[in-house]
Amino acid sequence: MVGPGTGIAPFMGFIQERGWLKEQGKEVGETVLYCGCRHKNEDYLYQEELEEAEKTGVITKLNVAFSRDQEQKVYLFY
């Protein structure tokens, strides 16, 4: 899943469903999420949920980038 500054709201439903399936004892496959926004403190809207999803294995790998939190811009795909 890729949300490069366009938002990850559409993916939250997938992630929530995967969490529910996992709670039911179902096996879920690997899932990688790439998301980016300008500022971690202002724009990382689902931070707690996403980090918990990675911690519990609902998301296999969470990749984030914040383009304006440092002098040189950082993007997901450069």
PyRosetta script that sets phi, psi and omega in degrees:
from pyrosetta import init, pose_from_sequence

init()
pose = pose_from_sequence("MVGPGTGIAPFMGFIQERGWLKEQGKEVGETVLYCGCRHKNEDYLYQEELEEAEKTGVITKLNVAFSRDQEQKVYLFY")
pose.set_psi(1, 137.6)
pose.set_omega(1, -178.0)
pose.set_phi(2, -130.8)
pose.set_psi(2, 122.6)
pose.set_omega(2, 175.0)
pose.set_phi(3, -127.1)
pose.set_psi(3, 74.4)
pose.set_omega(3, -174.2)
pose.set_phi(4, -81.9)
pose.set_psi(4, 68.6)
pose.set_omega(4, 179.5)
pose.set_phi(5, 88.3)
pose.set_psi(5, -6.9)
pose.set_omega(5, 179.8)
pose.set_phi(6, -91.2)
pose.set_psi(6, -8.9)
pose.set_omega(6, 178.7)
pose.set_phi(7, 108.1)
pose.set_psi(7, 150.9)
pose.set_omega(7, -179.9)
pose.set_phi(8, -115.1)
pose.set_psi(8, 4.4)
pose.set_omega(8, -178.8)
pose.set_phi(9, -51.0)
pose.set_psi(9, -42.9)
pose.set_omega(9, 179.1)
pose.set_phi(10, -59.8)
pose.set_psi(10, -28.7)
pose.set_omega(10, -177.9)
pose.set_phi(11, -82.2)
pose.set_psi(11, -19.6)
pose.set_omega(11, -177.7)
pose.set_phi(12, -61.2)
pose.set_psi(12, -35.0)
pose.set_omega(12, 176.4)
pose.set_phi(13, -62.7)
pose.set_psi(13, -41.8)
pose.set_omega(13, 177.3)
pose.set_phi(14, -62.0)
pose.set_psi(14, -44.6)
pose.set_omega(14, -177.7)
pose.set_phi(15, -65.6)
pose.set_psi(15, -42.9)
pose.set_omega(15, 178.6)
pose.set_phi(16, -63.7)
pose.set_psi(16, -41.6)
pose.set_omega(16, 178.4)
pose.set_phi(17, -63.4)
pose.set_psi(17, -42.1)
pose.set_omega(17, 177.6)
pose.set_phi(18, -61.0)
pose.set_psi(18, -39.8)
pose.set_omega(18, 177.1)
pose.set_phi(19, -62.8)
pose.set_psi(19, -42.5)
pose.set_omega(19, 179.2)
pose.set_phi(20, -64.6)
pose.set_psi(20, -44.7)
pose.set_omega(20, 178.3)
pose.set_phi(21, -59.8)
pose.set_psi(21, -42.0)
pose.set_omega(21, 179.4)
pose.set_phi(22, -63.2)
pose.set_psi(22, -40.8)
pose.set_omega(22, 177.0)
pose.set_phi(23, -62.3)
pose.set_psi(23, -30.5)
pose.set_omega(23, 179.4)
pose.set_phi(24, -81.2)
pose.set_psi(24, 0.5)
pose.set_omega(24, 179.6)
pose.set_phi(25, 86.9)
pose.set_psi(25, 8.3)
pose.set_omega(25, 179.0)
pose.set_phi(26, -80.5)
pose.set_psi(26, 150.1)
pose.set_omega(26, 176.7)
pose.set_phi(27, -85.9)
pose.set_psi(27, 134.3)
pose.set_omega(27, 176.4)
pose.set_phi(28, -118.4)
pose.set_psi(28, 144.8)
pose.set_omega(28, -179.0)
pose.set_phi(29, -78.3)
pose.set_psi(29, -178.7)
pose.set_omega(29, 179.6)
pose.set_phi(30, -68.9)
pose.set_psi(30, 143.4)
pose.set_omega(30, 177.4)
pose.set_phi(31, -141.7)
pose.set_psi(31, 129.8)
pose.set_omega(31, 178.8)
pose.set_phi(32, -118.6)
pose.set_psi(32, 133.2)
pose.set_omega(32, 178.7)
pose.set_phi(33, -119.4)
pose.set_psi(33, 129.2)
pose.set_omega(33, 172.7)
pose.set_phi(34, -112.9)
pose.set_psi(34, 124.8)
pose.set_omega(34, 176.1)
pose.set_phi(35, -144.1)
pose.set_psi(35, 149.7)
pose.set_omega(35, -179.0)
pose.set_phi(36, -144.0)
pose.set_psi(36, 152.3)
pose.set_omega(36, 175.6)
pose.set_phi(37, -155.2)
pose.set_psi(37, 179.7)
pose.set_omega(37, -175.3)
pose.set_phi(38, -75.9)
pose.set_psi(38, -53.4)
pose.set_omega(38, -173.7)
pose.set_phi(39, -128.6)
pose.set_psi(39, 129.2)
pose.set_omega(39, -179.4)
pose.set_phi(40, -59.6)
pose.set_psi(40, -46.0)
pose.set_omega(40, -175.4)
pose.set_phi(41, -72.7)
pose.set_psi(41, -20.3)
pose.set_omega(41, -177.3)
pose.set_phi(42, -107.1)
pose.set_psi(42, -33.6)
pose.set_omega(42, -167.8)
pose.set_phi(43, -114.6)
pose.set_psi(43, -7.9)
pose.set_omega(43, -175.8)
pose.set_phi(44, -85.4)
pose.set_psi(44, 73.9)
pose.set_omega(44, -168.0)
pose.set_phi(45, -65.0)
pose.set_psi(45, -36.4)
pose.set_omega(45, -176.3)
pose.set_phi(46, -107.8)
pose.set_psi(46, 29.8)
pose.set_omega(46, -173.9)
pose.set_phi(47, -52.6)
pose.set_psi(47, -53.8)
pose.set_omega(47, -176.6)
pose.set_phi(48, -61.5)
pose.set_psi(48, -45.5)
pose.set_omega(48, -179.0)
pose.set_phi(49, -63.8)
pose.set_psi(49, -43.1)
pose.set_omega(49, -178.4)
pose.set_phi(50, -68.2)
pose.set_psi(50, -42.9)
pose.set_omega(50, 179.5)
pose.set_phi(51, -66.5)
pose.set_psi(51, -36.4)
pose.set_omega(51, 176.1)
pose.set_phi(52, -67.2)
pose.set_psi(52, -40.0)
pose.set_omega(52, 178.7)
pose.set_phi(53, -62.3)
pose.set_psi(53, -39.3)
pose.set_omega(53, 177.5)
pose.set_phi(54, -68.8)
pose.set_psi(54, -42.6)
pose.set_omega(54, -178.9)
pose.set_phi(55, -60.4)
pose.set_psi(55, -38.4)
pose.set_omega(55, -177.4)
pose.set_phi(56, -90.7)
pose.set_psi(56, -1.8)
pose.set_omega(56, 177.0)
pose.set_phi(57, 87.3)
pose.set_psi(57, 7.6)
pose.set_omega(57, 175.6)
pose.set_phi(58, -68.6)
pose.set_psi(58, -39.3)
pose.set_omega(58, 171.4)
pose.set_phi(59, -109.9)
pose.set_psi(59, 129.6)
pose.set_omega(59, -179.5)
pose.set_phi(60, -69.7)
pose.set_psi(60, -44.5)
pose.set_omega(60, -177.5)
pose.set_phi(61, -147.1)
pose.set_psi(61, 128.7)
pose.set_omega(61, 177.3)
pose.set_phi(62, -108.1)
pose.set_psi(62, 119.7)
pose.set_omega(62, 179.1)
pose.set_phi(63, -116.6)
pose.set_psi(63, 120.1)
pose.set_omega(63, -178.9)
pose.set_phi(64, -126.6)
pose.set_psi(64, 152.6)
pose.set_omega(64, 175.9)
pose.set_phi(65, -142.8)
pose.set_psi(65, 140.7)
pose.set_omega(65, 179.5)
pose.set_phi(66, -122.3)
pose.set_psi(66, 108.5)
pose.set_omega(66, -167.8)
pose.set_phi(67, -72.4)
pose.set_psi(67, -23.2)
pose.set_omega(67, -173.7)
pose.set_phi(68, -116.6)
pose.set_psi(68, 12.4)
pose.set_omega(68, -178.9)
pose.set_phi(69, -84.5)
pose.set_psi(69, -1.0)
pose.set_omega(69, 179.0)
pose.set_phi(70, -144.2)
pose.set_psi(70, 169.9)
pose.set_omega(70, -176.4)
pose.set_phi(71, -60.7)
pose.set_psi(71, -47.2)
pose.set_omega(71, 179.1)
pose.set_phi(72, -91.8)
pose.set_psi(72, 129.5)
pose.set_omega(72, -178.0)
pose.set_phi(73, -65.0)
pose.set_psi(73, 142.1)
pose.set_omega(73, 179.1)
pose.set_phi(74, -123.3)
pose.set_psi(74, 129.0)
pose.set_omega(74, -180.0)
pose.set_phi(75, -122.7)
pose.set_psi(75, 163.2)
pose.set_omega(75, 178.7)
pose.set_phi(76, -63.4)
pose.set_psi(76, -47.5)
pose.set_omega(76, -176.3)
pose.set_phi(77, -120.1)
pose.set_psi(77, 111.2)
pose.set_omega(77, -177.0)
pose.set_phi(78, -120.5)
pose.dump_pdb("model.pdb")
